[in-house]
Amino acid sequence: MNLVSNRKKEYHELINQLHLFHDDFMVLVFKDVSCVELILSIIFHYHIHIIQIHVQDNLRNLQGRSGILDIVAVDEKGNIYNIEVQNDKEGAHPKRARYHGSLMDVHMINKKTAWKDIPKSSVIFITRQDVLGYGLAMYHVDRRIDENGESFNDEQGVIYINGEKEEDTPLGRLIHDFKCTDPDEMYYEVLAKRVRYYKEGEGKKEMCEIWDKIRRDGEAVGEVRGKEIGREEGKILGREEGKLLGRVEGKMEGRLENLQTLYNDGILTKKQYDKYINDIQLSQSLGF
C-alpha cells in the first residue's frame, strides 16, 4: 500500500471518530441553517428563523484582543446568537462570554443605531463538562438589580448547556447527538443528515482535504522552525549540513505538534497517537 493510500485510510479512520464536540467538524455541520435553527429552537422553546450565519469569524479588535467565534447567527428580527462548543472549562470562562458579547456589539451594531434599537444578543456555550458546577442541564445568565431582583433588561444574555446531562428531554437528546460518532444513532435527523454527508457522502472528500491541509500546515510550520534550527546547527556543523538538519527536524516537529493537537482533542486514541509517532520517527530514521 503506497503513502497516499495509507494517508487516505488514516483520514477515513479519523473521520469515523468525529462527533460534534470536535471543533472543526462542528463548524462544518453548522454551516447549515437548519442545524443552527434546531439548536436555538430547543434552547428557546420556539422556532427561530435564521437569515444569516457566520462560522469561525475573526472579529478584530484594533485596540486589544481579537476573537474567533465558532458560530454567529442573526434571526429575522435582527437578534444575534453566538454558539460556542467547548471541551474544557477554561474555554467557557464567564469572562470569555462577557468578551464575546462585547465583540458582537461592536461589530454588529451600526454607529447610527439608537440605544433602544440595539438588538438582543445571546452567547451560548455548549460544554462537555458542567462548567458552572450546579448539576443543571441548562443555565440562563442575565443581569439583575441586586436590591430588588428585577431584570436589568439590557437584552444581553449568556446560556450554558451542560454536556454531562444526557436526559430524556429534547435538550438531553441534543447532547446525545453531539456525542454520537454514528449518524444512525442520532435522534435528530437534521443533524444526522449533515453528519452522514461528511462521514459517508461527498463531504468525506472535503474532510480529507481539511486533514491534508492540517498536515501541510504542520509541515510548513516545521519548515520555518527548521530554518531557525538550521541556523543554530549550521554554526556547529557547517551551513549546508545545518540547513538540511534544520529542515528535517523542523518538518518532524510540525507533524508531531499536529498529532499532539489531535490527541488532545480526543480524535486520536493513545494507541493511535503512539503508532503515528512511531511511524514518523521510523520514516525520519530512514530519511523520508
C-alpha positions, 0 to 999 in steps of 0.5 A, a space after each residue: 500500500 503506497 503513502 497516499 493510500 495509507 494517508 487516505 485510510 488514516 483520514 477515513 479512520 479519523 473521520 469515523 471518530 468525529 462527533 460534534 464536540 470536535 471543533 472543526 467538524 462542528 463548524 462544518 455541520 453548522 454551516 447549515 441553517 437548519 442545524 443552527 435553527 434546531 439548536 436555538 429552537 430547543 434552547 428557546 422553546 420556539 422556532 427561530 428563523 435564521 437569515 444569516 450565519 457566520 462560522 469561525 469569524 475573526 472579529 478584530 479588535 484594533 485596540 486589544 484582543 481579537 476573537 474567533 467565534 465558532 458560530 454567529 447567527 442573526 434571526 429575522 428580527 435582527 437578534 444575534 446568537 453566538 454558539 460556542 462548543 467547548 471541551 474544557 472549562 477554561 474555554 467557557 470562562 464567564 469572562 470569555 462570554 462577557 468578551 464575546 458579547 462585547 465583540 458582537 456589539 461592536 461589530 454588529 451594531 451600526 454607529 447610527 443605531 439608537 440605544 433602544 434599537 440595539 438588538 438582543 444578543 445571546 452567547 451560548 456555550 455548549 460544554 462537555 463538562 458542567 462548567 458552572 458546577 450546579 448539576 443543571 442541564 441548562 443555565 440562563 445568565 442575565 443581569 439583575 438589580 441586586 436590591 430588588 431582583 428585577 431584570 436589568 433588561 439590557 437584552 444581553 444574555 449568556 446560556 450554558 448547556 451542560 454536556 454531562 446531562 444526557 436526559 430524556 428531554 429534547 435538550 438531553 437528546 441534543 447532547 446525545 447527538 453531539 456525542 454520537 460518532 454514528 449518524 444512525 444513532 442520532 435522534 435528530 435527523 437534521 443533524 444526522 443528515 449533515 453528519 452522514 454527508 461528511 462521514 459517508 457522502 461527498 463531504 468525506 472528500 472535503 474532510 480529507 482535504 481539511 486533514 491534508 491541509 492540517 498536515 501541510 500546515 504542520 509541515 510548513 510550520 516545521 519548515 520555518 522552525 527548521 530554518 531557525 534550527 538550521 541556523 543554530 546547527 549550521 554554526 556547529 556543523 557547517 551551513 549546508 549540513 545545518 540547513 538540511 538538519 534544520 529542515 528535517 527536524 523542523 518538518 518532524 516537529 510540525 507533524 508531531 505538534 499536529 498529532 499532539 493537537 489531535 490527541 488532545 482533542 480526543 480524535 486520536 486514541 493513545 494507541 493511535 497517537 503512539 503508532 503515528 509517532 512511531 511511524 514518523 520517527 521510523 520514516 525520519 530514521 530512514 530519511 523520508 
